[in-house]
Amino acid sequence: MVRRRLDLPTVLDLIRASWELALARKRLDSVDAKALVVAGDKPAGPEQVDRLVFAVSAMGARVPWRSDCLVQALAAQHWLASMGIGSSIHLGVKPSEAPIDAHAWLKVGDRILLGGDVADYSEFPLHDER
């Protein structure tokens, strides 16, 4: 495997992602459904959004605390909101042998940023689409 050096903007994104994940984990117990939609007035630039998604996903797998799909979605949503970009967190379940197989994903407009393939999940109707 070839190891590449990270450029400074990527390192800064990874540090910011760690910070946002820590804040999201701390806020997890106090989240209500009204907070899952954040309005914004700026368009989402594909490059900056892709960098944010990379950083949150990469650090979500490496931080020493639980950073599952909901924590990652909350972290990315807070970061997007600081840039004036609106987003919505969606929650759903799918049939499985586990007692419950729940999942969260983050959308900007119609684009799913975090959460992967959600085709098998039935979404909870928590909010109107924006």
FIDRENPA-484987 format. One record per atom (N, C-alpha, C): residue number from 1; residue in three letters; x negated, y negated, z negated. Coordinates in steps of 0.2 Angstrom, whole numbers, plus 5000, padded with zeros to 4 digits. Layout:
N
site i = NUM | aa = Ala | px = X | py = Y | pz = Z
...
***
This chain:
130
site i = 1 | aa = Met | px = 4996 | py = 5006 | pz = 5000
site i = 1 | aa = Met | px = 5000 | py = 5000 | pz = 5000
site i = 1 | aa = Met | px = 4996 | py = 4994 | pz = 5000
site i = 2 | aa = Val | px = 4997 | py = 4989 | pz = 5004
site i = 2 | aa = Val | px = 4993 | py = 4983 | pz = 5005
site i = 2 | aa = Val | px = 4996 | py = 4978 | pz = 5000
site i = 3 | aa = Arg | px = 4992 | py = 4975 | pz = 4996
site i = 3 | aa = Arg | px = 4994 | py = 4970 | pz = 4991
site i = 3 | aa = Arg | px = 4993 | py = 4963 | pz = 4994
site i = 4 | aa = Arg | px = 4998 | py = 4959 | pz = 4994
site i = 4 | aa = Arg | px = 4997 | py = 4952 | pz = 4997
site i = 4 | aa = Arg | px = 4997 | py = 4947 | pz = 4991
site i = 5 | aa = Arg | px = 4993 | py = 4942 | pz = 4992
site i = 5 | aa = Arg | px = 4993 | py = 4936 | pz = 4987
site i = 5 | aa = Arg | px = 5000 | py = 4932 | pz = 4988
site i = 6 | aa = Leu | px = 5002 | py = 4930 | pz = 4982
site i = 6 | aa = Leu | px = 5009 | py = 4926 | pz = 4983
site i = 6 | aa = Leu | px = 5007 | py = 4919 | pz = 4983
site i = 7 | aa = Asp | px = 5010 | py = 4915 | pz = 4987
site i = 7 | aa = Asp | px = 5009 | py = 4908 | pz = 4988
site i = 7 | aa = Asp | px = 5012 | py = 4904 | pz = 4982
site i = 8 | aa = Leu | px = 5010 | py = 4898 | pz = 4981
site i = 8 | aa = Leu | px = 5012 | py = 4895 | pz = 4975
site i = 8 | aa = Leu | px = 5020 | py = 4894 | pz = 4975
site i = 9 | aa = Pro | px = 5023 | py = 4892 | pz = 4980
site i = 9 | aa = Pro | px = 5031 | py = 4891 | pz = 4980
site i = 9 | aa = Pro | px = 5034 | py = 4898 | pz = 4978
site i = 10 | aa = Thr | px = 5031 | py = 4903 | pz = 4980
site i = 10 | aa = Thr | px = 5034 | py = 4910 | pz = 4978
site i = 10 | aa = Thr | px = 5033 | py = 4911 | pz = 4971
site i = 11 | aa = Val | px = 5027 | py = 4910 | pz = 4968
site i = 11 | aa = Val | px = 5026 | py = 4911 | pz = 4961
site i = 11 | aa = Val | px = 5030 | py = 4906 | pz = 4957
site i = 12 | aa = Leu | px = 5031 | py = 4900 | pz = 4959
site i = 12 | aa = Leu | px = 5036 | py = 4896 | pz = 4955
site i = 12 | aa = Leu | px = 5043 | py = 4898 | pz = 4955
site i = 13 | aa = Asp | px = 5045 | py = 4901 | pz = 4961
site i = 13 | aa = Asp | px = 5052 | py = 4904 | pz = 4962
site i = 13 | aa = Asp | px = 5053 | py = 4910 | pz = 4957
site i = 14 | aa = Leu | px = 5047 | py = 4914 | pz = 4956
site i = 14 | aa = Leu | px = 5048 | py = 4920 | pz = 4952
site i = 14 | aa = Leu | px = 5048 | py = 4917 | pz = 4945
site i = 15 | aa = Ile | px = 5044 | py = 4912 | pz = 4943
site i = 15 | aa = Ile | px = 5045 | py = 4909 | pz = 4936
site i = 15 | aa = Ile | px = 5052 | py = 4907 | pz = 4935
site i = 16 | aa = Arg | px = 5054 | py = 4903 | pz = 4939
site i = 16 | aa = Arg | px = 5061 | py = 4900 | pz = 4939
site i = 16 | aa = Arg | px = 5066 | py = 4906 | pz = 4938
site i = 17 | aa = Ala | px = 5066 | py = 4911 | pz = 4942
site i = 17 | aa = Ala | px = 5070 | py = 4917 | pz = 4942
site i = 17 | aa = Ala | px = 5070 | py = 4920 | pz = 4935
site i = 18 | aa = Ser | px = 5064 | py = 4921 | pz = 4932
site i = 18 | aa = Ser | px = 5064 | py = 4924 | pz = 4925
site i = 18 | aa = Ser | px = 5067 | py = 4919 | pz = 4920
site i = 19 | aa = Trp | px = 5066 | py = 4913 | pz = 4921
site i = 19 | aa = Trp | px = 5070 | py = 4908 | pz = 4916
site i = 19 | aa = Trp | px = 5077 | py = 4909 | pz = 4917
site i = 20 | aa = Glu | px = 5080 | py = 4908 | pz = 4923
site i = 20 | aa = Glu | px = 5087 | py = 4909 | pz = 4924
site i = 20 | aa = Glu | px = 5090 | py = 4915 | pz = 4922
site i = 21 | aa = Leu | px = 5086 | py = 4921 | pz = 4923
site i = 21 | aa = Leu | px = 5088 | py = 4927 | pz = 4920
site i = 21 | aa = Leu | px = 5089 | py = 4928 | pz = 4913
site i = 22 | aa = Ala | px = 5084 | py = 4924 | pz = 4909
site i = 22 | aa = Ala | px = 5084 | py = 4924 | pz = 4902
site i = 22 | aa = Ala | px = 5090 | py = 4920 | pz = 4900
site i = 23 | aa = Leu | px = 5092 | py = 4914 | pz = 4903
site i = 23 | aa = Leu | px = 5097 | py = 4910 | pz = 4901
site i = 23 | aa = Leu | px = 5104 | py = 4914 | pz = 4902
site i = 24 | aa = Ala | px = 5104 | py = 4917 | pz = 4908
site i = 24 | aa = Ala | px = 5110 | py = 4921 | pz = 4910
site i = 24 | aa = Ala | px = 5112 | py = 4927 | pz = 4905
site i = 25 | aa = Arg | px = 5106 | py = 4930 | pz = 4903
site i = 25 | aa = Arg | px = 5107 | py = 4935 | pz = 4898
site i = 25 | aa = Arg | px = 5110 | py = 4933 | pz = 4891
site i = 26 | aa = Lys | px = 5107 | py = 4927 | pz = 4889
site i = 26 | aa = Lys | px = 5109 | py = 4924 | pz = 4883
site i = 26 | aa = Lys | px = 5117 | py = 4921 | pz = 4884
site i = 27 | aa = Arg | px = 5119 | py = 4919 | pz = 4889
site i = 27 | aa = Arg | px = 5126 | py = 4916 | pz = 4890
site i = 27 | aa = Arg | px = 5131 | py = 4922 | pz = 4892
site i = 28 | aa = Leu | px = 5128 | py = 4928 | pz = 4893
site i = 28 | aa = Leu | px = 5133 | py = 4934 | pz = 4895
site i = 28 | aa = Leu | px = 5139 | py = 4935 | pz = 4890
site i = 29 | aa = Asp | px = 5138 | py = 4934 | pz = 4884
site i = 29 | aa = Asp | px = 5143 | py = 4935 | pz = 4879
site i = 29 | aa = Asp | px = 5149 | py = 4930 | pz = 4879
site i = 30 | aa = Ser | px = 5147 | py = 4924 | pz = 4882
site i = 30 | aa = Ser | px = 5152 | py = 4919 | pz = 4882
site i = 30 | aa = Ser | px = 5155 | py = 4917 | pz = 4889
site i = 31 | aa = Val | px = 5154 | py = 4921 | pz = 4894
site i = 31 | aa = Val | px = 5156 | py = 4920 | pz = 4900
site i = 31 | aa = Val | px = 5164 | py = 4921 | pz = 4901
site i = 32 | aa = Asp | px = 5168 | py = 4916 | pz = 4904
site i = 32 | aa = Asp | px = 5175 | py = 4918 | pz = 4905
site i = 32 | aa = Asp | px = 5176 | py = 4918 | pz = 4912
site i = 33 | aa = Ala | px = 5182 | py = 4920 | pz = 4915
site i = 33 | aa = Ala | px = 5183 | py = 4920 | pz = 4922
site i = 33 | aa = Ala | px = 5183 | py = 4914 | pz = 4925
site i = 34 | aa = Lys | px = 5185 | py = 4908 | pz = 4922
site i = 34 | aa = Lys | px = 5185 | py = 4902 | pz = 4925
site i = 34 | aa = Lys | px = 5178 | py = 4899 | pz = 4927
site i = 35 | aa = Ala | px = 5173 | py = 4902 | pz = 4924
site i = 35 | aa = Ala | px = 5166 | py = 4900 | pz = 4925
site i = 35 | aa = Ala | px = 5163 | py = 4904 | pz = 4931
site i = 36 | aa = Leu | px = 5167 | py = 4908 | pz = 4934
site i = 36 | aa = Leu | px = 5164 | py = 4913 | pz = 4939
site i = 36 | aa = Leu | px = 5164 | py = 4909 | pz = 4946
site i = 37 | aa = Val | px = 5167 | py = 4903 | pz = 4946
site i = 37 | aa = Val | px = 5167 | py = 4900 | pz = 4953
site i = 37 | aa = Val | px = 5164 | py = 4893 | pz = 4951
site i = 38 | aa = Val | px = 5159 | py = 4891 | pz = 4955
site i = 38 | aa = Val | px = 5156 | py = 4884 | pz = 4954
site i = 38 | aa = Val | px = 5156 | py = 4881 | pz = 4960
site i = 39 | aa = Ala | px = 5159 | py = 4875 | pz = 4960
site i = 39 | aa = Ala | px = 5160 | py = 4871 | pz = 4966
site i = 39 | aa = Ala | px = 5153 | py = 4867 | pz = 4968
site i = 40 | aa = Gly | px = 5152 | py = 4866 | pz = 4974
site i = 40 | aa = Gly | px = 5146 | py = 4862 | pz = 4976
site i = 40 | aa = Gly | px = 5148 | py = 4858 | pz = 4982
site i = 41 | aa = Asp | px = 5144 | py = 4853 | pz = 4983
site i = 41 | aa = Asp | px = 5145 | py = 4849 | pz = 4989
site i = 41 | aa = Asp | px = 5139 | py = 4849 | pz = 4994
site i = 42 | aa = Lys | px = 5134 | py = 4853 | pz = 4993
site i = 42 | aa = Lys | px = 5129 | py = 4854 | pz = 4998
site i = 42 | aa = Lys | px = 5129 | py = 4860 | pz = 5001
site i = 43 | aa = Pro | px = 5128 | py = 4860 | pz = 5008
site i = 43 | aa = Pro | px = 5127 | py = 4867 | pz = 5011
site i = 43 | aa = Pro | px = 5122 | py = 4871 | pz = 5009
site i = 44 | aa = Ala | px = 5122 | py = 4878 | pz = 5009
site i = 44 | aa = Ala | px = 5117 | py = 4882 | pz = 5007
site i = 44 | aa = Ala | px = 5112 | py = 4883 | pz = 5013
site i = 45 | aa = Gly | px = 5106 | py = 4881 | pz = 5012
site i = 45 | aa = Gly | px = 5101 | py = 4882 | pz = 5017
site i = 45 | aa = Gly | px = 5098 | py = 4889 | pz = 5017
site i = 46 | aa = Pro | px = 5099 | py = 4892 | pz = 5023
site i = 46 | aa = Pro | px = 5097 | py = 4899 | pz = 5023
site i = 46 | aa = Pro | px = 5090 | py = 4901 | pz = 5020
site i = 47 | aa = Glu | px = 5085 | py = 4897 | pz = 5021
site i = 47 | aa = Glu | px = 5078 | py = 4898 | pz = 5019
site i = 47 | aa = Glu | px = 5078 | py = 4898 | pz = 5011
site i = 48 | aa = Gln | px = 5081 | py = 4892 | pz = 5008
site i = 48 | aa = Gln | px = 5080 | py = 4892 | pz = 5001
site i = 48 | aa = Gln | px = 5085 | py = 4897 | pz = 4997
site i = 49 | aa = Val | px = 5090 | py = 4899 | pz = 5000
site i = 49 | aa = Val | px = 5095 | py = 4904 | pz = 4997
site i = 49 | aa = Val | px = 5091 | py = 4911 | pz = 4998
site i = 50 | aa = Asp | px = 5088 | py = 4912 | pz = 5003
site i = 50 | aa = Asp | px = 5084 | py = 4919 | pz = 5004
site i = 50 | aa = Asp | px = 5078 | py = 4919 | pz = 4999
site i = 51 | aa = Arg | px = 5075 | py = 4913 | pz = 4998
site i = 51 | aa = Arg | px = 5070 | py = 4913 | pz = 4993
site i = 51 | aa = Arg | px = 5072 | py = 4914 | pz = 4986
site i = 52 | aa = Leu | px = 5078 | py = 4911 | pz = 4984
site i = 52 | aa = Leu | px = 5081 | py = 4912 | pz = 4978
site i = 52 | aa = Leu | px = 5083 | py = 4919 | pz = 4976
site i = 53 | aa = Val | px = 5086 | py = 4922 | pz = 4981
site i = 53 | aa = Val | px = 5089 | py = 4929 | pz = 4981
site i = 53 | aa = Val | px = 5083 | py = 4934 | pz = 4980
site i = 54 | aa = Phe | px = 5078 | py = 4933 | pz = 4984
site i = 54 | aa = Phe | px = 5072 | py = 4937 | pz = 4983
site i = 54 | aa = Phe | px = 5069 | py = 4936 | pz = 4976
site i = 55 | aa = Ala | px = 5068 | py = 4930 | pz = 4973
site i = 55 | aa = Ala | px = 5065 | py = 4929 | pz = 4967
site i = 55 | aa = Ala | px = 5070 | py = 4932 | pz = 4961
site i = 56 | aa = Val | px = 5076 | py = 4931 | pz = 4961
site i = 56 | aa = Val | px = 5081 | py = 4934 | pz = 4956
site i = 56 | aa = Val | px = 5081 | py = 4942 | pz = 4957
site i = 57 | aa = Ser | px = 5081 | py = 4945 | pz = 4963
site i = 57 | aa = Ser | px = 5081 | py = 4952 | pz = 4963
site i = 57 | aa = Ser | px = 5074 | py = 4955 | pz = 4961
site i = 58 | aa = Ala | px = 5069 | py = 4952 | pz = 4963
site i = 58 | aa = Ala | px = 5062 | py = 4954 | pz = 4961
site i = 58 | aa = Ala | px = 5061 | py = 4954 | pz = 4953
site i = 59 | aa = Met | px = 5063 | py = 4948 | pz = 4950
site i = 59 | aa = Met | px = 5062 | py = 4948 | pz = 4943
site i = 59 | aa = Met | px = 5067 | py = 4951 | pz = 4939
site i = 60 | aa = Gly | px = 5073 | py = 4952 | pz = 4942
site i = 60 | aa = Gly | px = 5078 | py = 4956 | pz = 4939
site i = 60 | aa = Gly | px = 5076 | py = 4963 | pz = 4937
site i = 61 | aa = Ala | px = 5072 | py = 4966 | pz = 4942
site i = 61 | aa = Ala | px = 5070 | py = 4973 | pz = 4941
site i = 61 | aa = Ala | px = 5064 | py = 4973 | pz = 4936
site i = 62 | aa = Arg | px = 5061 | py = 4967 | pz = 4934
site i = 62 | aa = Arg | px = 5055 | py = 4968 | pz = 4931
site i = 62 | aa = Arg | px = 5055 | py = 4964 | pz = 4924
site i = 63 | aa = Val | px = 5060 | py = 4961 | pz = 4922
site i = 63 | aa = Val | px = 5060 | py = 4957 | pz = 4915
site i = 63 | aa = Val | px = 5062 | py = 4963 | pz = 4910
site i = 64 | aa = Pro | px = 5059 | py = 4962 | pz = 4904
site i = 64 | aa = Pro | px = 5060 | py = 4967 | pz = 4899
site i = 64 | aa = Pro | px = 5067 | py = 4967 | pz = 4896
site i = 65 | aa = Trp | px = 5072 | py = 4963 | pz = 4898
site i = 65 | aa = Trp | px = 5078 | py = 4964 | pz = 4895
site i = 65 | aa = Trp | px = 5083 | py = 4966 | pz = 4901
site i = 66 | aa = Arg | px = 5089 | py = 4969 | pz = 4899
site i = 66 | aa = Arg | px = 5094 | py = 4971 | pz = 4903
site i = 66 | aa = Arg | px = 5096 | py = 4965 | pz = 4908
site i = 67 | aa = Ser | px = 5095 | py = 4967 | pz = 4915
site i = 67 | aa = Ser | px = 5097 | py = 4962 | pz = 4920
site i = 67 | aa = Ser | px = 5100 | py = 4965 | pz = 4925
site i = 68 | aa = Asp | px = 5106 | py = 4967 | pz = 4924
site i = 68 | aa = Asp | px = 5110 | py = 4971 | pz = 4929
site i = 68 | aa = Asp | px = 5113 | py = 4966 | pz = 4934
site i = 69 | aa = Cys | px = 5118 | py = 4968 | pz = 4938
site i = 69 | aa = Cys | px = 5121 | py = 4964 | pz = 4943
site i = 69 | aa = Cys | px = 5125 | py = 4958 | pz = 4940
site i = 70 | aa = Leu | px = 5128 | py = 4958 | pz = 4935
site i = 70 | aa = Leu | px = 5131 | py = 4952 | pz = 4932
site i = 70 | aa = Leu | px = 5126 | py = 4947 | pz = 4930
site i = 71 | aa = Val | px = 5121 | py = 4949 | pz = 4926
site i = 71 | aa = Val | px = 5116 | py = 4944 | pz = 4924
site i = 71 | aa = Val | px = 5113 | py = 4941 | pz = 4930
site i = 72 | aa = Gln | px = 5111 | py = 4945 | pz = 4935
site i = 72 | aa = Gln | px = 5108 | py = 4942 | pz = 4941
site i = 72 | aa = Gln | px = 5112 | py = 4937 | pz = 4945
site i = 73 | aa = Ala | px = 5119 | py = 4939 | pz = 4945
site i = 73 | aa = Ala | px = 5124 | py = 4935 | pz = 4948
site i = 73 | aa = Ala | px = 5124 | py = 4928 | pz = 4944
site i = 74 | aa = Leu | px = 5125 | py = 4928 | pz = 4938
site i = 74 | aa = Leu | px = 5125 | py = 4922 | pz = 4934
site i = 74 | aa = Leu | px = 5119 | py = 4918 | pz = 4934
site i = 75 | aa = Ala | px = 5113 | py = 4921 | pz = 4934
site i = 75 | aa = Ala | px = 5107 | py = 4918 | pz = 4935
site i = 75 | aa = Ala | px = 5106 | py = 4914 | pz = 4942
site i = 76 | aa = Ala | px = 5108 | py = 4918 | pz = 4947
site i = 76 | aa = Ala | px = 5108 | py = 4915 | pz = 4954
site i = 76 | aa = Ala | px = 5113 | py = 4909 | pz = 4955
site i = 77 | aa = Gln | px = 5119 | py = 4910 | pz = 4952
site i = 77 | aa = Gln | px = 5124 | py = 4905 | pz = 4952
site i = 77 | aa = Gln | px = 5122 | py = 4899 | pz = 4949
site i = 78 | aa = His | px = 5119 | py = 4899 | pz = 4943
site i = 78 | aa = His | px = 5117 | py = 4893 | pz = 4939
site i = 78 | aa = His | px = 5111 | py = 4890 | pz = 4943
site i = 79 | aa = Trp | px = 5107 | py = 4893 | pz = 4946
site i = 79 | aa = Trp | px = 5101 | py = 4890 | pz = 4950
site i = 79 | aa = Trp | px = 5104 | py = 4887 | pz = 4956
site i = 80 | aa = Leu | px = 5109 | py = 4890 | pz = 4960
site i = 80 | aa = Leu | px = 5112 | py = 4887 | pz = 4966
site i = 80 | aa = Leu | px = 5116 | py = 4881 | pz = 4963
site i = 81 | aa = Ala | px = 5119 | py = 4881 | pz = 4958
site i = 81 | aa = Ala | px = 5123 | py = 4875 | pz = 4955
site i = 81 | aa = Ala | px = 5118 | py = 4869 | pz = 4954
site i = 82 | aa = Ser | px = 5112 | py = 4870 | pz = 4952
site i = 82 | aa = Ser | px = 5107 | py = 4865 | pz = 4951
site i = 82 | aa = Ser | px = 5105 | py = 4862 | pz = 4957
site i = 83 | aa = Met | px = 5106 | py = 4865 | pz = 4963
site i = 83 | aa = Met | px = 5105 | py = 4863 | pz = 4969
site i = 83 | aa = Met | px = 5111 | py = 4860 | pz = 4973
site i = 84 | aa = Gly | px = 5117 | py = 4860 | pz = 4969
site i = 84 | aa = Gly | px = 5123 | py = 4857 | pz = 4972
site i = 84 | aa = Gly | px = 5126 | py = 4862 | pz = 4977
site i = 85 | aa = Ile | px = 5125 | py = 4868 | pz = 4976
site i = 85 | aa = Ile | px = 5128 | py = 4873 | pz = 4981
site i = 85 | aa = Ile | px = 5133 | py = 4877 | pz = 4977
site i = 86 | aa = Gly | px = 5139 | py = 4877 | pz = 4979
site i = 86 | aa = Gly | px = 5144 | py = 4881 | pz = 4976
site i = 86 | aa = Gly | px = 5144 | py = 4889 | pz = 4978
site i = 87 | aa = Ser | px = 5147 | py = 4893 | pz = 4973
site i = 87 | aa = Ser | px = 5146 | py = 4900 | pz = 4974
site i = 87 | aa = Ser | px = 5152 | py = 4903 | pz = 4969
site i = 88 | aa = Ser | px = 5153 | py = 4909 | pz = 4971
site i = 88 | aa = Ser | px = 5158 | py = 4913 | pz = 4966
site i = 88 | aa = Ser | px = 5155 | py = 4920 | pz = 4965
site i = 89 | aa = Ile | px = 5157 | py = 4922 | pz = 4959
site i = 89 | aa = Ile | px = 5155 | py = 4929 | pz = 4956
site i = 89 | aa = Ile | px = 5161 | py = 4933 | pz = 4957
site i = 90 | aa = His | px = 5161 | py = 4939 | pz = 4960
site i = 90 | aa = His | px = 5166 | py = 4943 | pz = 4961
site i = 90 | aa = His | px = 5165 | py = 4950 | pz = 4957
site i = 91 | aa = Leu | px = 5170 | py = 4952 | pz = 4954
site i = 91 | aa = Leu | px = 5170 | py = 4959 | pz = 4950
site i = 91 | aa = Leu | px = 5174 | py = 4964 | pz = 4953
site i = 92 | aa = Gly | px = 5172 | py = 4970 | pz = 4953
site i = 92 | aa = Gly | px = 5176 | py = 4975 | pz = 4955
site i = 92 | aa = Gly | px = 5174 | py = 4982 | pz = 4952
site i = 93 | aa = Val | px = 5178 | py = 4987 | pz = 4954
site i = 93 | aa = Val | px = 5177 | py = 4994 | pz = 4951
site i = 93 | aa = Val | px = 5178 | py = 4999 | pz = 4957
site i = 94 | aa = Lys | px = 5175 | py = 5005 | pz = 4957
site i = 94 | aa = Lys | px = 5176 | py = 5010 | pz = 4962
site i = 94 | aa = Lys | px = 5177 | py = 5016 | pz = 4958
site i = 95 | aa = Pro | px = 5180 | py = 5021 | pz = 4961
site i = 95 | aa = Pro | px = 5181 | py = 5027 | pz = 4958
site i = 95 | aa = Pro | px = 5175 | py = 5031 | pz = 4958
site i = 96 | aa = Ser | px = 5174 | py = 5034 | pz = 4952
site i = 96 | aa = Ser | px = 5168 | py = 5038 | pz = 4951
site i = 96 | aa = Ser | px = 5169 | py = 5043 | pz = 4946
site i = 97 | aa = Glu | px = 5164 | py = 5047 | pz = 4944
site i = 97 | aa = Glu | px = 5165 | py = 5052 | pz = 4939
site i = 97 | aa = Glu | px = 5163 | py = 5049 | pz = 4932
site i = 98 | aa = Ala | px = 5160 | py = 5043 | pz = 4932
site i = 98 | aa = Ala | px = 5159 | py = 5039 | pz = 4926
site i = 98 | aa = Ala | px = 5165 | py = 5037 | pz = 4923
site i = 99 | aa = Pro | px = 5165 | py = 5035 | pz = 4917
site i = 99 | aa = Pro | px = 5172 | py = 5032 | pz = 4914
site i = 99 | aa = Pro | px = 5174 | py = 5026 | pz = 4918
site i = 100 | aa = Ile | px = 5169 | py = 5022 | pz = 4920
site i = 100 | aa = Ile | px = 5170 | py = 5016 | pz = 4924
site i = 100 | aa = Ile | px = 5164 | py = 5014 | pz = 4928
site i = 101 | aa = Asp | px = 5165 | py = 5012 | pz = 4934
site i = 101 | aa = Asp | px = 5159 | py = 5010 | pz = 4938
site i = 101 | aa = Asp | px = 5161 | py = 5003 | pz = 4941
site i = 102 | aa = Ala | px = 5159 | py = 4998 | pz = 4937
site i = 102 | aa = Ala | px = 5160 | py = 4991 | pz = 4938
site i = 102 | aa = Ala | px = 5154 | py = 4988 | pz = 4941
site i = 103 | aa = His | px = 5155 | py = 4983 | pz = 4945
site i = 103 | aa = His | px = 5150 | py = 4979 | pz = 4949
site i = 103 | aa = His | px = 5151 | py = 4972 | pz = 4949
site i = 104 | aa = Ala | px = 5146 | py = 4968 | pz = 4950
site i = 104 | aa = Ala | px = 5147 | py = 4961 | pz = 4951
site i = 104 | aa = Ala | px = 5143 | py = 4959 | pz = 4957
site i = 105 | aa = Trp | px = 5146 | py = 4954 | pz = 4961
site i = 105 | aa = Trp | px = 5142 | py = 4952 | pz = 4967
site i = 105 | aa = Trp | px = 5143 | py = 4944 | pz = 4967
site i = 106 | aa = Leu | px = 5138 | py = 4941 | pz = 4970
site i = 106 | aa = Leu | px = 5138 | py = 4934 | pz = 4971
site i = 106 | aa = Leu | px = 5139 | py = 4932 | pz = 4978
site i = 107 | aa = Lys | px = 5144 | py = 4927 | pz = 4980
site i = 107 | aa = Lys | px = 5145 | py = 4925 | pz = 4987
site i = 107 | aa = Lys | px = 5144 | py = 4917 | pz = 4987
site i = 108 | aa = Val | px = 5142 | py = 4915 | pz = 4993
site i = 108 | aa = Val | px = 5142 | py = 4908 | pz = 4995
site i = 108 | aa = Val | px = 5146 | py = 4908 | pz = 5001
site i = 109 | aa = Gly | px = 5152 | py = 4905 | pz = 5001
site i = 109 | aa = Gly | px = 5156 | py = 4906 | pz = 5007
site i = 109 | aa = Gly | px = 5158 | py = 4913 | pz = 5008
site i = 110 | aa = Asp | px = 5157 | py = 4916 | pz = 5014
site i = 110 | aa = Asp | px = 5159 | py = 4923 | pz = 5015
site i = 110 | aa = Asp | px = 5152 | py = 4927 | pz = 5015
site i = 111 | aa = Arg | px = 5147 | py = 4924 | pz = 5013
site i = 111 | aa = Arg | px = 5140 | py = 4928 | pz = 5013
site i = 111 | aa = Arg | px = 5139 | py = 4931 | pz = 5006
site i = 112 | aa = Ile | px = 5138 | py = 4937 | pz = 5005
site i = 112 | aa = Ile | px = 5136 | py = 4941 | pz = 4999
site i = 112 | aa = Ile | px = 5129 | py = 4940 | pz = 4998
site i = 113 | aa = Leu | px = 5127 | py = 4936 | pz = 4993
site i = 113 | aa = Leu | px = 5120 | py = 4935 | pz = 4992
site i = 113 | aa = Leu | px = 5117 | py = 4941 | pz = 4987
site i = 114 | aa = Leu | px = 5120 | py = 4942 | pz = 4982
site i = 114 | aa = Leu | px = 5118 | py = 4947 | pz = 4978
site i = 114 | aa = Leu | px = 5123 | py = 4952 | pz = 4977
site i = 115 | aa = Gly | px = 5121 | py = 4959 | pz = 4976
site i = 115 | aa = Gly | px = 5126 | py = 4964 | pz = 4975
site i = 115 | aa = Gly | px = 5127 | py = 4969 | pz = 4980
site i = 116 | aa = Gly | px = 5124 | py = 4968 | pz = 4986
site i = 116 | aa = Gly | px = 5123 | py = 4973 | pz = 4991
site i = 116 | aa = Gly | px = 5130 | py = 4975 | pz = 4994
site i = 117 | aa = Asp | px = 5130 | py = 4981 | pz = 4996
site i = 117 | aa = Asp | px = 5136 | py = 4984 | pz = 4999
site i = 117 | aa = Asp | px = 5142 | py = 4985 | pz = 4994
site i = 118 | aa = Val | px = 5147 | py = 4981 | pz = 4995
site i = 118 | aa = Val | px = 5153 | py = 4982 | pz = 4990
site i = 118 | aa = Val | px = 5159 | py = 4984 | pz = 4993
site i = 119 | aa = Ala | px = 5158 | py = 4988 | pz = 4999
site i = 119 | aa = Ala | px = 5164 | py = 4990 | pz = 5003
site i = 119 | aa = Ala | px = 5168 | py = 4995 | pz = 4999
site i = 120 | aa = Asp | px = 5165 | py = 4999 | pz = 4994
site i = 120 | aa = Asp | px = 5169 | py = 5004 | pz = 4990
site i = 120 | aa = Asp | px = 5172 | py = 5001 | pz = 4984
site i = 121 | aa = Tyr | px = 5171 | py = 4995 | pz = 4982
site i = 121 | aa = Tyr | px = 5174 | py = 4992 | pz = 4976
site i = 121 | aa = Tyr | px = 5180 | py = 4989 | pz = 4977
site i = 122 | aa = Ser | px = 5185 | py = 4990 | pz = 4973
site i = 122 | aa = Ser | px = 5191 | py = 4986 | pz = 4973
site i = 122 | aa = Ser | px = 5190 | py = 4980 | pz = 4968
site i = 123 | aa = Glu | px = 5191 | py = 4974 | pz = 4971
site i = 123 | aa = Glu | px = 5190 | py = 4968 | pz = 4968
site i = 123 | aa = Glu | px = 5195 | py = 4966 | pz = 4963
site i = 124 | aa = Phe | px = 5193 | py = 4964 | pz = 4957
site i = 124 | aa = Phe | px = 5198 | py = 4961 | pz = 4952
site i = 124 | aa = Phe | px = 5200 | py = 4954 | pz = 4955
site i = 125 | aa = Pro | px = 5207 | py = 4952 | pz = 4955
site i = 125 | aa = Pro | px = 5209 | py = 4946 | pz = 4957
site i = 125 | aa = Pro | px = 5208 | py = 4940 | pz = 4952
site i = 126 | aa = Leu | px = 5202 | py = 4938 | pz = 4951
site i = 126 | aa = Leu | px = 5200 | py = 4933 | pz = 4946
site i = 126 | aa = Leu | px = 5201 | py = 4926 | pz = 4948
site i = 127 | aa = His | px = 5200 | py = 4925 | pz = 4954
site i = 127 | aa = His | px = 5201 | py = 4918 | pz = 4956
site i = 127 | aa = His | px = 5203 | py = 4918 | pz = 4964
site i = 128 | aa = Asp | px = 5205 | py = 4912 | pz = 4966
site i = 128 | aa = Asp | px = 5206 | py = 4911 | pz = 4973
site i = 128 | aa = Asp | px = 5200 | py = 4910 | pz = 4977
site i = 129 | aa = Glu | px = 5200 | py = 4912 | pz = 4983
site i = 129 | aa = Glu | px = 5194 | py = 4911 | pz = 4987
site i = 129 | aa = Glu | px = 5193 | py = 4904 | pz = 4989
site i = 130 | aa = Arg | px = 5187 | py = 4902 | pz = 4989
site i = 130 | aa = Arg | px = 5185 | py = 4895 | pz = 4991
site i = 130 | aa = Arg | px = 5181 | py = 4895 | pz = 4997
***
